[in-house]
Structures are given as C-alpha cells and as structure tokens.
C-alpha cells in the first residue's frame, strides 16, 4: 500500500522469524488480527461503521439519496465507492487528490460488494427509468498499520449491513411498472450476503494472512480474494511486482473461504 522503506535490520529480523514459521506479533501465518466493529456512529449517514483490524483503524459512511438511473439499467439503483488516505492515518500518506493507492482501495472494495450482489439494486428503484436511490460509500483510513483492503471491506460491509433506505425521510413512494404507487417507510438496506475479503502477502516463499505495516513493506506480492456467504469467489486483485504461483493461488483461495467464515461469525 505504501512505498515506505524499512531498514535492512528490521527486514532480516522479520525474514528470520518467517523462516521459523513465526511472525513478530506472535500470530500464525494464516491468523488474522483482532477485529472490533462499531456501527451507527455517524448520525448524518444512513449507515456507518468503524473497524479496528489490529491497529489499523477505518471508518465508512453510507449516504443514500434520490438520483437518475443509468440508461442501460433503468430499474437499478446505483452504488459508488470512494476512499481517502489522509495524512492523519500515516506519514506516508499525502494531502491532495486521491492517490493511486486510494483509487485502487476503493475499486477493490467496490468490486467485492458489486460482484457479490450484496445489495439488491432492483429494490432501490423509485420509478423505473426516472428515479432510483444512489448509494455512496465513503471510506476513510484513520490509522494505518497494514492491510487497509480488508479493514476497508469490513467497514463498508458493516456500514451497508446496518444502513437504511430513507423512503419516508425524502417523502418518496414506489411506483411499479403498472403505475401502482406504494407509500414507503424507511426500510433496511436490501442486503443479500456479506462479501468478505482476505488479503495475503508473499514474503520470500511464504504467504501470510492480514499483513501488518512492516510485513507489507517487505512483501513482493499481494493477493486479495473476496468470497460470499456460500464460499463462492466473487472478486480478486493482485498487487506488487512479485509472482503468485498456481500453488500460492490455491492456498490463498482455500484460506479466503475459511477465514471469510470466521469473519462473518465475528461481525454477525
């Protein structure tokens, strides 16, 4: 995620630990850090969540407003995801327009949510061809200690899971294809599943789950795999200049399924 340069002494120390199957914080190679989730923390948002993944701290807010549908999907709601890496989170982040890292982060989170069909966008139609609900997900990194991909995915998913569609707040009624009008109250976001991403980094010949900052800094490749509730693979993103072998990929996929189950049990 960052171009931070780590000292050779630190690099050698981490590499020596991995050679013995150990990590600096005592975790197993396939073990994630502690996850804590708070929801409903932004009053002005339709949904929000703050996630701690170890020391990595991310907040996500969901805003839902009426809008115009795309011409090729007149009955579908719209989902948009953005991310900001503010200097408050880490010294390697700079102020200004979204960086390449922030753009990649938003796209990876967005793709996992979109390709899994987490939101039933058909339920976000107000009047076909005229008006739909637009769902905006905004992600902010507050403290960066590695693996923003999974922390941001969790924050976005938890924020959507607890979000509402503000029909009554905006005084909107649903009109079907026959012109029938239904008065609507505020309703929960139409969530169909919980897409969970699991990120691994390759260091030497080892693959480690949920890398912290120092581990990310010495890795040569990264793979993020998103699964749905049934363990189906919904999205995948590789980063870094190093290679991922077929054997590496198989291991990452297996771990993504198993760890995805663990995380869903944690977030409910």
MODA-V534707 format. One record per residue. RES is the residue in one small letter. SS is DSSP state (H for helix, E for strand, - for the rest). PSI is psi in whole degrees, 0 to 359 (* if undefined). Layout:
RES:SS:PSI ; RES:SS:PSI
This chain:
x:-:320 ; x:-:166 ; x:-:21 ; x:-:137 ; x:-:125 ; x:-:148 ; x:-:153 ; x:H:325 ; x:H:315 ; x:H:317 ; x:H:312 ; x:H:321 ; x:H:313 ; x:H:320 ; x:H:320 ; x:H:321 ; x:H:314 ; x:H:327 ; x:H:335 ; x:-:10 ; x:-:25 ; x:-:163 ; x:-:157 ; x:-:326 ; x:-:8 ; x:-:357 ; x:-:157 ; x:-:164 ; x:-:331 ; x:-:24 ; x:-:132 ; x:-:162 ; x:-:171 ; x:-:137 ; x:E:130 ; x:E:143 ; x:E:132 ; x:E:137 ; x:E:163 ; x:-:38 ; x:-:353 ; x:-:108 ; x:-:327 ; x:-:355 ; x:-:155 ; x:-:342 ; x:E:148 ; x:E:155 ; x:E:147 ; x:E:129 ; x:E:131 ; x:E:123 ; x:E:95 ; x:-:233 ; x:-:357 ; x:E:130 ; x:E:121 ; x:E:143 ; x:E:142 ; x:E:139 ; x:E:147 ; x:E:124 ; x:E:134 ; x:E:120 ; x:E:156 ; x:E:149 ; x:E:185 ; x:-:134 ; x:-:161 ; x:-:149 ; x:-:326 ; x:-:359 ; x:-:68 ; x:-:343 ; x:-:13 ; x:-:138 ; x:-:169 ; x:E:138 ; x:E:130 ; x:E:134 ; x:E:134 ; x:E:154 ; x:E:146 ; x:E:133 ; x:E:94 ; x:-:150 ; x:-:335 ; x:-:328 ; x:-:326 ; x:-:150 ; x:-:341 ; x:-:349 ; x:-:140 ; x:-:150 ; x:-:164 ; x:-:195 ; x:-:159 ; x:-:132 ; x:-:172 ; x:H:323 ; x:H:318 ; x:H:320 ; x:H:316 ; x:H:318 ; x:H:312 ; x:H:319 ; x:H:321 ; x:H:315 ; x:H:314 ; x:H:316 ; x:H:319 ; x:H:318 ; x:H:315 ; x:H:311 ; x:H:338 ; x:H:346 ; x:-:34 ; x:-:320 ; x:E:128 ; x:-:93 ; x:H:341 ; x:H:330 ; x:H:357 ; x:H:18 ; x:E:128 ; x:E:306 ; x:E:117 ; x:-:130 ; x:-:353 ; x:-:314 ; x:E:137 ; x:E:174 ; x:E:135 ; x:E:125 ; x:E:118 ; x:E:125 ; x:E:121 ; x:E:127 ; x:E:133 ; x:E:127 ; x:E:125 ; x:E:329 ; x:E:127 ; x:-:111 ; x:-:47 ; x:-:153 ; x:-:57 ; x:H:335 ; x:H:308 ; x:H:323 ; x:H:319 ; x:H:320 ; x:H:314 ; x:H:317 ; x:H:316 ; x:H:315 ; x:H:316 ; x:H:324 ; x:H:317 ; x:H:320 ; x:H:329 ; x:-:11 ; x:-:163 ; x:E:160 ; x:E:116 ; x:-:59 ; x:-:307 ; x:-:321 ; x:-:321 ; x:-:1 ; x:-:36 ; x:-:146 ; x:E:149 ; x:E:133 ; x:E:122 ; x:-:183 ; x:-:338 ; x:-:3 ; x:-:4 ; x:-:136 ; x:E:132 ; x:E:123 ; x:E:131 ; x:-:141 ; x:-:169 ; x:-:136 ; x:E:159 ; x:E:152 ; x:-:133 ; x:-:80 ; x:E:131 ; x:-:336 ; x:-:174 ; x:-:95 ; x:-:126 ; x:E:129 ; x:E:146 ; x:E:121 ; x:E:135 ; x:E:146 ; x:E:148 ; x:E:124 ; x:E:113 ; x:-:237 ; x:-:6 ; x:E:145 ; x:E:128 ; x:E:141 ; x:E:145 ; x:-:65 ; x:-:141 ; x:-:184 ; x:H:311 ; x:H:322 ; x:H:320 ; x:H:320 ; x:H:334 ; x:H:5 ; x:-:157 ; x:-:340 ; x:E:157 ; x:E:143 ; x:E:127 ; x:E:124 ; x:E:129 ; x:E:132 ; x:E:159 ; x:-:187 ; x:-:333 ; x:-:6 ; x:-:13 ; x:-:143 ; x:E:123 ; x:E:334 ; x:E:155 ; x:E:139 ; x:E:127 ; x:E:143 ; x:E:167 ; x:-:163 ; x:-:348 ; x:-:174 ; x:-:154 ; x:-:115 ; x:-:170 ; x:H:321 ; x:H:319 ; x:H:314 ; x:H:316 ; x:H:317 ; x:H:317 ; x:H:319 ; x:H:316 ; x:H:316 ; x:H:323 ; x:H:320 ; x:H:310 ; x:H:316 ; x:H:328 ; x:H:319 ; x:H:316 ; x:H:315 ; x:H:321 ; x:H:326 ; x:H:328 ; x:H:316 ; x:H:353 ; x:-:*
